C-alpha cells in the first residue's frame, strides 16, 4: 500500500514538473525524455491490475488512482492549481500511454488556454487516444440537460405531439460513455431530488441508475444506451393518465388503479413513434411492471419474452422510488431500501440483477449519510466492501453536531475511521445532494 502511494506521488510530481518545464529543452533531448520514461514505468506499476488510471481533483483534493493527497507537497499543489485553472476535473490515463502521448499532454497543459475543451481538442488533433480529459461538473451538467430533455418530451406529448428525440439521444450517449468508464460515478447523480420536478427527475434517475447497473454488468455501449433510454422513458405513458390519479395522495381506488396500470402500454406506443429510439426500448417500457414472477401488468403481456433491459429498469425504478419523498411516502434510508429490494427478489425483481446492484452500491451506497466512530457525520462519496464501510466520505458535521463550513473529504481506508451507523438526513436537516 505504501509503495503504491509513493508511486502515485512520484507520478504526480513528475507530471507537475514536466508541465512546468515544458519548452526548456528541444524535442527529443535526453534530459527532456527521462521524466516521461519514468512516468511510463510508474503507470505500469499502478495499472498492474489493468484498467484506467485517473488523476482527479475533488474539492481541492488530488487523487491518483485510489490514493488521495489531503496535504499535498508543493509540486502536487501546483498540479492541482493547473487543473483547476483549466477547469479540468481530472485526466484518465489508459493502459498503453507512452512518452509521445505524455509529451503532447504536458505541452498542451503548459499553454495558456483556460478551457478543458481546448486540451481535449489538442489531444485529438495530435492523435493521442489513450488520454482523456474530465471536464469540471460535466456529469452534473449532462444530468441537468437530461432533465430538461425529458421535460420537453413529456410536455410535447402532453400537447398531443410526437416529440423530437434527438436531444435525449445525445444526452444518453454522453452518460452511457461515462457509465462504461466508471459506473459508480453515476450513482451520485441519482441523489438529486427536486420534489417539484419529481416526474422528470425520477425518469432521469432511473435512466442513470440503469446505465450504471448495465455498465457494471459488462454490457457494451449500445446495451447501456438502451437501458438509459428505457429508464428515461419508462413512465412516459403516464402523460396519458388523468393527472388527478397521478397526484392523488394515498391509495388508489380499484378503477383508478386499473387506469394507472395502462401506462406501460401507453408508453410503449409512444416510444414506437419516436424517431431513432430502438424497438428494445419500447419492449422494456412495456415490461417494466411485468415482474420477475410474471404476476404484474399488462396481463396480456405476461407470456412475452422480455430481455435484461426491462429487469434492470425494474430494479432502478424500485430503488429510486423507495428513496424519494412523495406526497404519500416518506423516503427510505438506503439500507431500508436495500432490505425492501432483497424482499422483492423472486417476486417483482430478478435476484441476479439485484445482487449485482447491491455489489455496485455497497453496504453504504453513494449519498448515504453516516455516523463515524469519531461521532462525526459524513456523506458517502465512494462505497467500498472493506470493513471501514466506504472508500471516501465527505465529513459535514463535527463530533458536537455543528455543520462544518468547509466539509472535509476523507479516505476512510487511510484515516482509520469506520462507519458505525446510518443517519436520517431529514432528522439532521441535511440535504445530501448539495455536497455533490
N, C-alpha and C positions, 0 to 999 in steps of 0.2 A: 504493500500500500504506500509506504514511504517512497519507494523507488518511483512508483507511478506519479506521485505528487511532485517529486524532483524533476522527473522528465517533463511533466506538464509545465512547470515553472520555467524550466530551461527553454522549452519550445516557445513559450510566450515572450520570454526575454530576447531570444534570437530574432523573433519576428518583429518585435518593437525596435530593436537595434537596426535591423535591415531596412525598415521603413524610414527611420531617422537618417540612415546613412546612404539612402538611395541617391545615386548620381555622383558619389565620391570617387568611384572607380569606373574605368571604361568597361563596357560589356565583355565578359569572358576573362577578366583579370582574376588570377588565382585568389587574391585576397577577398574579392567580392563573392566568389563561389563557395568558399569554405563554410560560412554560416548556413547556406542553403543545403549543403550536403549533410551537415549535422542535423538540420531540421528534418530532412528526409529520414534519417536513421531514427530520430526520436518519434516521428509519426508511425514508423513501422512498429516500434515497441508499444506505443499507446494504442495502436489498432490491431494488436496481435490476435484479438478475438474476433476480428472482422468488423465491418460496419464503418459508418462515418465518424469523423472526429469533429466535434463542434467547439468553437471558441465563441462564447456569448457573453453579453453584458446585461444583467437584470438589476435595476435599481443601484447601479454603480458597482456591482459585484461581478468580477470576472470569473467565468467558469471555463475550464479546458477539459473537455470530456466530463468525467464525474467529479473533477476536482475544483473546489471553489476557493477563491482568494479574497478574504474579507479585509485583510490589511496588506494590500499589495505593495511590494517594493517599487521604487521609482520607475524602472523600465515598464513594469506591468501597468502602473498608473498612467504612464504616457500612452500605452496601447489602449487602455480604457478611454482616455480622453480623445484619442484619434477616432475611435469607433463612434463615440457619442457625438463628436463634432460632425461626422459624416452621416449621422442618423442611421447607423448600422447596428442592428440588434445582435449580429453575430456572423460568423463565417463557418461554412460547412466544408470540411476537407475530406474528400472521398479517398478510398484506398487507391493508391497508384499516383498520387500527386508527386511531381518531380521538380527538380531545381528550376527548369524553364518556367513552369507554372508559377512557382513561388516568386521568381524574379519579376514576372509581369504583375503579380498581386502587389508586391511591395512598391513597385514603381507607380502603379495607379493609386495606391494608398497614400503615397507621398505627395501626389499632385494636389493642386489647390481646390478642386471641386468639392463642394459640400453636400453632394447628393449621392445616396446609396445607389440610385438608379444608374448614375454615370459609371460607377465601379462595375455594376452588372454588365452594362453595355461594353465597357472596355475589355472585360474578361472574355465576353462572347466574340468580340471583333478579333481578339488575339488568339482565338481558338482554344481557350482554356475551358475545358468541360468538367473538370473534377473539383473545381472550387465554386461554391455557390454563396450568394450574399443574402442574409436575412435582414430585411428592412424593418425599421422600428415600427411596432404596432401593426405590421402588415396583416397578421391574422385577425386582430380586432377590427381593423378597417374592412377586411373582407367579410367578416361576420356581419357588420353593420350594413354592408352592401347587400348581403343575403337577406337580411330582414326587410330591407327596402324593396328588393326584388320580389319577395314573397308577398309583401303587402300590395304591390302593384298588381300581381297576378290575382289575388283574392278580390281586389276592387274591380278589376276588369271583368271577372266572371260575374261579380255582383251586378254589373251593368248589362249582363247578357252577351258579353263578347268573348271570343276565344283569344286568350292573352298571347302576347309575343313572349316566347320562352328564351330568346337569345341571351338576355342579361343573366337570367338564372343559370343557364348552361355554363356561361363564362365563370360565374362565381363558384359553382360546384366544381368545375375543373381545377380552379386555384386551391380550393380547400382539399380536394382529393389528393393533389400533389403533396400538400403539407401533411396529410394523414399518412401517406405512404412513407414519408421521410421520418416522421415521429408521431405515431398515433396518440401518445399520451399528451402531446402539446395541445391537441384539440379539446381535451376534456374540460380545461378551464373556461373555454368559450361558452359551454353549456350552463355555466353558473349565472350568466347574465339574465336576470329576471326583471322584466318591466311588466308589472301586472296590468297596466292599462293597455298593454300591447300583447296580451298573453297568446292569442291565436297565432300571430305571426312568429313570435319568438319560440313558442313551443314547436312549431313546424321546423324552424331552422335548427333548434337544439336537437330534435330527433334526427335531422339530417346529419348534423355534426357528430353526434354520438354513433350513428350508424356507420359513418365513414371511418371513424376511429376504430370501431369494432371490426369492420370489414378488413381494414388495413392490417390490424393486429392478427387477423386470421391468415395473413399471407396472400390475400387476394390481389389481383392486378389492378391497374388504374381504371380500366373500363368497368370492372365489377364494383370498385369503390365509388366511382361516379354514379353508377346506377343505384347503389344504396343511398347515396346522398340525395339524389333526385327523388327517390321513393320516400325518404324521410321528409323532405321539404313539402312534398305533395300529398302525404298520406291522409291529411284531413281536408283536402281541397273540396271534397264533396259536401262538407258542412256549409259551404256557401249556398247550397240549395235546401238547407234545413231551416225551418222557421226560427228566427232569432230569439223568440220568447222561450223556445225549447232549449236552445243552446245556452242561454244565460240564466236559466232557472236555477235558483239555489235549492238544494235538497233533492229528494228522489223524484224521478220522472214517473208519470202515470204509465200504464201499460200502452196506451195509444201513443203517448209521446215517445216512449222507448222504441216502439215499432218504427216511428218516423226517424228517430236518430239512427237506428240500425241500417238505414238506407244509404248512409253517407259513403261507405266503401264503393257501392255500385255507382252512385253519382260521381264519385271521384275518378273511378276507372274510366267512365265515359268521357269525362272532361279531359283527362290526360291523353286519351287516344286521339283527341283532336288537336293536341299541342304539337307544333312542328319541332322535329329534332329530338323528341323525347322517346327513348326506346320502349318497345312493347313490354319488356320485362318490368318496367316501372309501373305501367298500368296494372299488370298482374299482381305486383306487390301491394299496390294501393287497394286492390280488390280483396286481397287475402290477409291484410294485417290484423283483422279481428277474427279470422277463422279459428284460431287457437291450435296449439300443438295436438290436442286430443280431438280436434275436428268437431267440437261442440259449439263453435261460435257462429258468426254470421258473415255474409248472407248464407242462409241454409242451403240454397240450391247449389252453392259453390263448394260445399264441404268435400265432395269427392274429387275436386280438381287437384291436379298436381301443382303445388306451389314450391318455388325454389327457395334458396337460402335467404334471399333478399327480404322477403316478407317476414321471415322468422327473426332476422336481425332487427328490422324496423319495429317488430313487436316488443323486443327486449328494450330497445332505446325509448320507445313510446312509454312503456311501463315505468322505466326509471325516471324520466323527466316529469311525467305526470304525477308520480308519487312524491317528488321532492319540490313541487311547486305549490305556492299558496294560491288557492282559488276560493270563490265565494262559498263553496260547500266543503272545503277541505283545508286543514292545516297541513303545511308541508312536513314530510317525514325527514328525520335526520338520515344521512347516508347509510348508517348501519341498520336503521329500521327499514329503509328501502331495500337493502340487500337481503334482510330476513324475509321480506314480502316476496322478493324475486325468487328466493330459494323455495318458498311455499308454492309458488306458481309453476315450478318445474314439473313437467309431465302433464300439466293441465293446460294452462294457456301458453306456456313458454317451453322452448326446446332446451333440454338440460345441457347439451354440449355447448350451445351458444351462450347460455347463462354462465357456464363455467369459465369460458374464455373472457366474458365481460368482467367477471369477478377478478380474474388474473390481471386484466388491464387496469382496473380501478384500484386494486389493493384493498387491504382492510380499512384503510382510511383514504377514501378517494380524494382526488384533487378537489379543493374547495371545502373540505371538512374543517370545521372549527374544533380545535382540540386543546386539551389542557396538558401541559408538560409536567414532568415530575418536579420542576422548579416552581410550579404554580403559575407559570406564565401561560397566556392564551395565545394560540398561533393558528394560522391558516395553512393547510397543507398545500404545497406547491407541486411537489413530485412525490407520488406514492412509492412505497417500497415494501417488499416482503420481508425485510430484515426486522429483527426483534424491536428496534427502536420505533418502528411504526411508519416512518416516512423518510425519504431521502433528503428533501429540502422543505422547510416551512418558513413562513413569514410571521415573526413574533409581533403581535399587535397590542398586547396588554401586559403590563408588568405584574409581578407577583402580588401586588397590593390592589390590583383591579383597576388601575388607571390606564387609559388608552395612550399608546405611545405616539408622540407627534411624528417621529420618524421610525416607522416599523422596520424591524431588523430581519434581513434574510439570513437564515441559519441552516447549515448542513448538520442534521442530527447524527449522521454517520461519523462525522469527525468531532462534533461537540460533546458527545457522550450523553446528551439529553434523551429522554424517552417519552413517548406519548402514554398517558395513563387513562385518558377518557375522552369521549366526545362531549362537546358543549353545544347547547342550543343557541343559535345566533339570535333568535327573537328574544330570548331571556336576557342576553347580554346587549341587545340593541346594536348588533354589528351587522353591517351589510357586507358580506363576504366578497361580493363581486367587485367592490371598489378597490380591492387590493390586487386585482389582476390587470 
